[in-house]
Amino acid sequence: MNFKRTLMAGVLSFGMLLWGLGGLTQAGAGNGNGAPSGPHYNLNLIGFANGQNYTQDNSGGNVIHVPLYGNCTIDLTEGSFAVLDSNCTGGNNALFQLPAPDPTNSGTSAYSVFVATRGKPLGTATMQSCYIDSSGTQYCSTYLLPLKRNFGPSKFDNVTKYLLYVYACVSGTVTRVPLFSDSTEQYYWQYDNYGLRNAALRFYPGVQTIVPSGGSSC
């Protein structure tokens, strides 16, 4: 698997990180869309036309282009929120940068992620958090995030446990692994699209989510 990794010098405190969110926007209060109120970072996964490939490798912005029908890998690296490579079509891996959500694996995330589906109704997709360890063994989360665009207004759901943690089956036991908990491992999202036009993600700094502990048999 072709991973594009970015080395980050130094460690930013989470408080300083909030000042550096170039894509930070303000959520509306009381709008009933299921998302919290407050500052957040937007990321849109846009389904690119069937049978075509996005032809650029663009950094910056708040969009990652994914196949409208097909699958792709979004590599993840640690740092302030940023799209480092927006092309996830034609066999290319995209690259997204985001902070470590739970450095001590406490089970309470330092920030939360919410998702809503948009665009033409009845498109579906799935997302799954994965990592590859130093031995080259691949682990994907036992939690698979289903996405579906139904008719009517779409609402945001809290998907922190799906996208910021890997619930890996290790030696017959589900083990909770936060993103970037081990610097020797390579983290990514697997995205499989079946016609979903837009998965709209919102990352809320300072909004904590308590996630399951793992420990069950698998």
N, C-alpha and C positions, 0 to 999 in steps of 0.2 A: 504494500500500500504506500502511495507516494505522499508523504507528510511534509508540509511546508511549515517549519518551526521558526519562531522568532524568539531570540534571546532577549530577555528583559534584564536591564542592569538595575540593581537595587530593589528595594521593596517599598511600595507606597503604603502609607497608613490609610485605613479606610476613610478617615475624615478628610484627608487631603484628596483622596480619589473623587469625592463628591464634587469638588471644585473643578475637576478636570474632565467632566463628562461633556464632551462637545455636542453630543446628541441629546442632551437633557431637555425635556419638555415638561410642561405642567399638566397634570391630570385635572379634569373638571370635577368639581365636588358635587355629589348627589345626582350624578347622571344616570344611575341605575344600570350601567353596563357591566357590572360585576367586578370592575377593577378598582383598586384603592385610589384615593385622592392623593396627590403629591407628585414630586418630581420623579421622572422615570426616563429610561433610555428605550427608544423604539427600534425594533429590528423586524423587517418584513421579508419573508421568504416568498418570492414571486415566481410562480410557475411560468416558465418560458415556453413559447409556442411548440406544440407537438411536432417532432421531426426536425426541429431547428436547434442550433446550439448558440449560446451566447458567445461572442467572439472576443471579448476583452477580459483582461485580468485587472480589475479596478480595485484600488484601495479607497477607503473613505466612504462616506455616505452611510445610509442605514438600510441597505437592500442587499440581499443575496439572491442571485438568480439560480433557480433549481429547475430540473426537467418537469414539465407539466405531467408527463407520464414517464416514469422511470425512477431511478434511485441515484443518490449522490452522497458523498461524505463531506461533512463540514468539520474540518480540523479545528481544534480549540487550543488557545494558548493564553497564558496568564498575563493580566495587565488591565488597564482601564478599558472600558467598553469601546470597541472599534471594529469595523469591518476592514480586514487587511487584504482580503481577496474575495471579490463578489461573484466569481464565476464557478458555479457548481454544476455545469452542464458539459456534455461531450466527454465524460471521463475525467474531468478536472475536479480537484478538491478545492472547496472554498476554505477560507481561513477567517475565524472570528476570535476576537480577543475579549476576555471578560475576567473579572476579579475572582480569586479563590473564594468560594461561597461559605466554606466551613473549615478553616485551617486545622482546627483541633478535633474535627469529627464529633462535635458535641451533639449533633442531631438538631440543632437550631441554626438555620441559615442566616447569614449576615444581611442578605437581601433575598428578594423573591422574584419569580418570573411568572407572568400570566400570559395566556394565549387566547386569541379569538380567531375564528375562520371567516374569511371574506371572499367576495367575488361570486361567480355563478354558482347557484345551489347544486348540491349533491356531489360535489367533488370531495374526495377523501385523501388522506395521507396518514403515515405513521412516522413517529420519531423515536429514537432510542439512543441513550447515552452509552458509550463504550470506552474501553481503554485497551491498550496493548502494553504488557509489562516488559521488563528488561530482558526476559527470556524469549520474547516474541509471541507469547500466548495472548490471544484476544479474549476479552470478556465483555459481554454486552448485558445491560440491565435486564432483570426479570420483569421490570415495569416497562411495558410498551405503550407509548402515548398515542391513542387513536385521535385523529382529527377529521371532522366532517362538517361541511358547509350545508346546513339545513335551510329551509325556507324561513323567511322572517328575519328580524334583527338578531345579530349574533352577540353573545356576551362573553366576557373574559372569564377564564377558569385558572385557578392556581395550579401550576404544573411544576412547581419547584422540585418535588421529589423525582420527577421524570427527567428533568434536564440538567439539574445541578449535582446529581448524585448518580452513581452506578451501583445498583443492587446486584452484585456479581455472585454467581453460583461458584463457590470455591470449596472443593473437597466435600461437596454435598450439603453445604450450608450457605444461605444467602448472607453475603457480607456487604455492609454499607461502605461505599468508597466515594467521598466527595471529590469533585473535580480538583485536580492539581494537588492532591494529598501526597503524591510521590513524584518528585521531579524526574525520575527515570522512566515514568510511564507516559504514553502518548494518548491523549484524550480526544474524542470526537463525537459528533452526532451523526447517526445514520438516518437519512431522510428518504423515505419511499413514497412516491407521489402517484396518485391515481386520479388526477384531474383537479386537485385543489389549486385554485388560483392564487390565494394569498393566506399564509399563516402569519398573523400579526402578533409578535412577541413584545411584551413590555417588561423591563427589568426595573424593580423598585428598590433603590438603595435604602437601607435602614428599616425596610419592612421584613420582619422575621417570619419564618415558617418553621414549625416543628415537624420533622419528617419521621417516618417509621425507623425502627432500630435495626431491622434485619434479624438474623438469627434463626429463621425458620429453615427447615430442610428443603432441599431442591433436587 
